[in-house]
Amino acid sequence: MSETTATATASDRYDALIVGAGPAGLEAAVTLAQHGLRVAVLDEQIAPGGQIYRAVEASPLPRRAILGEDYWHGQGLVQRFRDSGVPLISQATVWQIDRLGEQGVRVAVSVAGVSRLLFAAQVLLATGAQERPVAVPGWTRPGVMTVGAAQVLLKTTGAVPSGATSGATSGATSEATSGATVLAGCGPLLWLYAAQVLRAGGRIEALLDTTPASQQWRALRHIGGFVRSAYLSKGWSLIAEVKRSIKVIRNVKTFAAAAGTDDASSPNGALAAVDYTLRDGSSGRIAADTLLLHQGVVPNINLSNALGCAHEWNAVQCCWQPVLDSWGQSSHADVFIAGDGGGIGGARAAQAQGKLAALQMAARARAVSEAARDDAARVARHDLQRALRGRSFFEALYRPADEMRIPSGDTIVCRCEEVTAQQVRDAARIGCKGPNQLKAFLRCGMGPCQGRLCGLSVGEILAHETGQSMQAVGYYTLRFPTKPLTLAEIAALPATEAGEAAVVTA
């Protein structure tokens, strides 16, 4: 591996670089700028806001009430960022970060298809969350997508499901595609999106709730914090709003995206119906051509993993997350992580964490004293505590059921390599102990998504089959580049004096 670096111009050097323009990244950028640091924000989208505040500056929706006031809180945050003068490098895909010791970090980023190198003393990863992949039978069919993806369409284009008039029936009867949309899964976003669709004039045929009833009792242990939080009134009003207009089917144990019986009713194997079974053993079918899946969100850890930051298994949220101190500092002193990329807490918590990380980064840069840092952090820590109040109730209530997290049979787990759950189980039974070894058996995690869509499912299947804990099984060891890129993008990089491309290649 090459350790040489290309000569960087002053315009390429920063005191800090921030990856992600969501609530954590924007708040951190504003705070760092206030302390006189030269900082830039890199984001894959064209405008700031992240997933939660996407298109908040130019919403196509006619009424604020459609998305709710929590969404519009982002308008003020984005405006503060604009006023700070911090540059946003948009349409930027960060595909490699190298730690260079005393020289800080080097970030390889493609902007609109052209790669360049940026240098900084410190980096903050504010990469946010991704939806948990839901590997159920038929999830790769045309017509099946995630609730988060559908919400992106709503925020950016105003698109909502138009719906149809058919309903749920017991037993397997009609398979005709009706233009209906079905939601399936669990978690607050499921209910929020359903309410937003209704407010925008759309229609949802049914909502299949996979939350096990037994988890309601577990959640009651955390009722104290929940009743003192803002979640109580918001949650009940959302559920009531949805139930008035959408058929809600509770205690769903399993469901599958079914195709039609002939090419005319289901071209190219596209979705024609959703089959489901309840925990009491009964079953049903809903004719539909769109199925929106959701089982909560998990931290986006691809960059932190590839950087070699320490991670741990969160058994409550059923996901991997970086090991961080109270300032968001990772196991590498020059790498900070804030927001949902460091553990799921929501937008307001992410904003507070972004401020805390920025204060510590400013202190490390000697732009602020430790005493002034601690004084400024008091408000942020109070805001963080308030934002997290009641989260333990949601985590217990909406913990994805085993059937949703640990697929079986011929269900595809790795979409890139078309590997099934049974193949992963068979590999475990002949000696495969972990995800990295599984790459040699089945190529899982070696496709374009770098394990984003199969990592959690593969790990839990292996843990289940081998009797190991998730911490013992581990996760994929990821390598740069973390995103697919073209040879032209690599060729656009500056060369070192030795004539090499100024990147570290595996």
N, C-alpha and C positions, 0 to 999 in steps of 0.2 A: 504494500500500500504506500502511496506517496504521501509525505507529510509536508511537502512544499506548498506555499501559498502564492497566489498571483499578487502582483502589486495592485493595491486598491487606491482609487482616487478618494479625495476627501468626501465627495458626494456619496460614496459607497459605505462610509463608516459612520456608525451611530454609537451612542452610549448604551442604547437598548433597542432591541427589535421585539415586536409583539406579533405573534401569529394568531390571527383571529380577531374580527371586528364585531364580536358580540358584546354583551354587557360587561364581562370581565375585561376584555381587551380594551374597550373604549374607556372605561373608568380608569384603568391603569395608564393609558396613554395621556389622559387629561392630567392625572396626578403627577406623572413623570415630567410632563411639560411645565407644570406649575413650579417644579423644583429646578428648572433650568436645564434638564437633560435633553439631548438631541435623540429623538425617538421617531420610529416609523412603524406603521401598522400594515401587515400583509394579510390579505383576505381573498378568498376565491371568488367572492361575489362582486358585483359591480358597484354596490353601495354598502355603507355600514349598517349594522343592526344585527348581524348574525341570523340564525334560524328563528329565534323568538321574536325579533323586531324586524324581520325581513320586510322590505318595501315600505317601512314606516314613513319615509319622507315623500313617497309618491304612491299612496294606496289607491287602487282602482275602485275600492268599495265606497258606495255613496254615503254610508252612515257609520259613525264611530261605534255605535252600539253593536255592530255585527261582530267585531273582533274583541270588544270589551276594553275597559279602561286599563287593565294590566298591560295590554299590548301598547296602548298609546303612551304609557309611561316612557317607552323607549324614545319617543319623539324628543323629549327634553334632553335625554342622555346623548342622542346623536347630535343635537344642536350644540351642546357643550363641547362635544368632540370637534365639530366643525369650527367653533369659535376658538379652540385651542391652537389651531394652526398646525397640528400634527399631520404630516402627510399620510394619506391612505394609498397604498399601492394595491389597487384592485385587480381582479381577474388574475390573481397571483397564486400559483400552486407551489408550495414549499415541498420539495422532494428530497432534500438532504440537508442535514445540519451537522457540522463537524465542530467538536470542541478542540481548541488550539492552545490550551494551557494559558499562559500569560497573555496571549494574543486575543483571548476571548473566544468567540464563536464565529463560524463562517456559515452562511445560509445560502444554499443554492435554490433559486426560485425561478420558475418560468412565468413570464408575464405576457399574456396574449400569444403564447407559443414561442417566445424567445427567452432563453435562459440568461441569468446574470447572477453575480455573486455579491452578497452584502456581508459586512463585518460589524460586529458589535461586542461590547464587553460582556453583556448579559442578554439572555433571551427569555421571554415569557411566552409559554404555550397556553393560549386561551382558545383551544380547539373545540370546546364544547362537547356535546353529546351526540350520539347517533342512536337511531331506534334499534332496539334489540331485534335481531333477525328472528322471524317466526317460521320455523321449518315444519310446516304441516303438509299433508298430502295435497299436491296440486298447487303449491305456492309459487311455482315457476310458470304457471299458465298465463297467457295473455289475459288481462282483465283483473289480475291480482296485484295490488301494490300496498304500500303502507299508508297509514293515516297521516303520518308526517309529510309524505310526498303530496298527498291530496291537499293538505293544509298549505303547502308551498304554492300550489296552483291557485288556491283561494286568495292568498295574500298578494300574489303577484299579478294575477289576471282576473280575479273575481269569479273564477269557474267553480260551480257547485254541481253536485249530482242533480239531474232533473227528475229522476225517479220514475215510478210506474205504479200500477194499481194492484198488482198481484201480491199475495201475502204468503205467510208460512202455512204449511200443511203438514199434517202428521203422516208419516210413511213416505215412501218414494213414489210420488205420482208424476206430476208434470215436470218435464225437463226443458220446456221452451224458454228461451232467453227473452226476458221481458224488459230490459233496460233498467232493472232495479239495482240499487246499491245496498250492500250489506256491510256493516261494521262488525268486527269480531276481535275480542281480546279483553284486556283490562287496563286500568290506569286512568288518571285524570284527563289526559289528552284525548282519550276516546270520547268522553262526555263533552269536553270543551269543543271539539271539532263538530260533534253532532249538533250542539247548540248553535254554533256559528253557521252551519249549513241552513238550519231552520230560519235563523234571523235573515239570512241572505236570500230566502225564498226557495231554497232547494228542498229535496226530499230524500230521506233515508228509509229503506224498506223495513229494516230490522237491525237491532243491535244484539249481538250474541255476547253475553257477559260470561267470561271464563273464570271470574273470581270465585274461588272455593268458599262456600258458606262458612266453613270452619274458621277461615281467617278473620271473619268479623269478630269472633270472640278473642282471638289473639290481639287484634288491633285495640280492643277495649282496654288492654293494659296500659295503653299510651293515651287514653282519652283526656287526661289532665292537660297536657300540652296542646292537644287538638282544640279543645273548647276555648282555650285562651288565644287561639290563633285566628287569622283572617280566613283560614281555610274552611271553617265550620259553615258560616253563612254562604260563602261562595259555592262550596261543594253541594250543599243541600239544594240551593236554588238552581244550580246547573242540572242536577239529576231530575228535579221536578219539572224543569222546562223541557227536558228531553222526553221524559216519560209521558208528557201530555200529548205528544205528536208522533212518537216512534214506538213501535212494538219492541219491548225489551224482553229477551229470553235469558233468564238467569240460570246459574248452575250448569253451564255448558262444560262438558268434560273434554270433548274432542270435536273437531270439525274438519272438513276437507273441501277443497275447491274441485268441483266435478265438471267434466266436460259433457257435451251432449252425446247422444247415441249415433249421430250421423253428421256428415260434413256440413249439411245445410243448417242444422241447429247449432253447431259449434265448430266453425271453421278454424283450422290450424290448432285444434285442441284447446280453443279458448274457453273461458269460464262460461258455464251455462246454469249452474246451480251450486248452492252451498248445502252440504249435508252436515248434520250435527247430531251428537248424542248428549244426553243429559246425565248427570251423576246418578239418577234413579234408574238408568237403563233405557229410558224411552228415547226416541229419535225423531227427526223431522228433516224436511227439505224446503229450501227457499229458492225459487227461480231467481236468478240474478246474473248480470253480466259484468258487475264490478264488485270485488271484495276488497275491503280495506282492513289491513291487519295492524294490530298494535299490542305489544306486551311491555310497555314502558321503554325507558331510554337507559343507555349505559355510557360510561365515559369513552370518548374517542382517544385511544391510547397509542395509536400507531406511531406517532412521532416520538413520544416519550419512551415507548418500548424500544424503537430503533436506536435511540440515544443511549440506551442502557440504564435508564433510571430504574431504581428499585420499585417493584409493584407488589401489591398484596391482594388476596381474594377477599372481597366483601361478601360474607355469607348472607347478610340481610338483603342486600340489593342484587345478589347473584351476579356479580361482575368483578372484573379486575380494575384496580385503581392505583395511581402512583402513591408512593409513600411520601408524605409531605409534612413539614413542620407547620407551626401556627401562622407562618408568614407565606406559605405556599412554596417554600424552597424545597427542591427535590433532593435526591441523594447526590446530585452534582451541584456544587455551589453556584455555578453560573447559569443554571437552568431552573426557572420558576414555572409553576403551573397554577392557574386560577380558573375558577368556574367549574362547570360540569365535567370538563376534562380531567379534573382531579377528584371527582366524587359528585354524585347527583344531589343538587340542592336547590335548583331553580334559579330564575333570572335575578331576583333581588339578592340572593346569597352570592351569586356569581359577581355581581357588581361590587359588593363589599369585599369579596376576596381579591378582586382586581386591585382595589385601593390598597389593601394590606400588602399584597405582593409588590406593588409599586413603591410603597413607603420603604420596604426593606431593600429593594433594588437601589433606591435613592440613597439610603444610608450606606450601602456597600460602595456606592460611587462617591461617598463623602459630600453629597449635596445637601444632606440634612444630618443633624446630630441624632444620636440614639434617643436622647431625652425628647427632642422635638418629634421624632418618629413615633415614640410611644404615646405622646400626647395626642398626636393627630390620629393615631390608630384607635383610640377609645371609642370614638363615634362609629367607626367602621365595625369594630367588634360588637358593639351594641346592635347595629343594623344586621349583622350576620346572625347573631343570636335570635333576634326577632324573626328573621326570614326563615330560619331553620325550625322555629317552634311549630310543632304539629307534624313535622316531616316523618317522625317515627311511626305515627299512626298510619300515614299513607303507605309507608314502606311495609308495614305488617299486613295491611289490608290488601294491597295490590301486588304482593310478591307473586311473580308468575308461577303458576302451578307446574308441577313436575312434567305433566303431559305436554305442556307448551314449551318447556325448556329442553327436554330430553327426547328427541324424536326416535322412532323405531321403524323397523321393516324397510320397505323400499322407498321411504321418504327421502328425497334428495337433501343432503346436508351441505355439501360443497357444490355450489352452483357452477363455479368456474370449471371444475374437473368432473362434474356430474357423479359425485360419490354419494352413495346412500348410507343411511344410518346403519343398516345391517352390515355393510362392508367395513365400517369403522369398528363395529362390535366384533366381527370376525378377526380383524387385525389385532384387536386387544386379546382375543382368546389364543392367538398363536404367538403372543409375546410382546406386542407393541405396548410400551409403557407410557408414552406421552405424545403430545402434538408434534414435536419436532421429529421424532422417530417416524411418526405417521407419514411425514412427507416422503420418506423413502418407500413406504408401503403403497400409498395411494395418491400422492401428490397433493393432498389437502393443504390449503394455505399457500400454494405456489402459483395461484392464478393472479389475474389483474387486481382483484380486490384485496390481496395480501392478508387474507384471513378475516376481513371485516365481517363477512357474512357467514362464516362457519366456525370461527375460533371458539366462541362460547359453547356452541352445541357440541363440537368435537371434544372439547375438554370435559364436559359433563358426561358424555357417553363413556369416555375412557375412565373417568373416575368411578362411574357406576359399575363398569365391567371389571375393573381391577381392584376395587375396594379401597382405592387411595383417596386422600383428601384432594380438593382442587389445588391447594397450595403445593402439594407434593407432585401432582400431575403437571402443573405449570401451564404456560401459554407458549404460543409460537415465539421464537426468537426472530424478530423482524430485521430486515436489512434494507439499507438505502439502495436505490430510490424507493420511497414509499408510495409513489404514484407512477403509473405508466408514463413514459415520455418518449419522444422520437429521437432518432439519431441527429436530426437537425438541431434540436434543442441542446443536445450535448455539444455538438460542434460549435454552437454559438458562444460557448463559454470561453473566457480568456485563457491563454496558455501561460505556463510558467516559463522561466528562463531556460528550463531543460526541454521545453517544447511539449510538455504534457498538459492535458486538460487539467484545470485547477480544481479537481474534485478528488475525493477519496473513493475509489471504486473497490468493490468486494471482489 
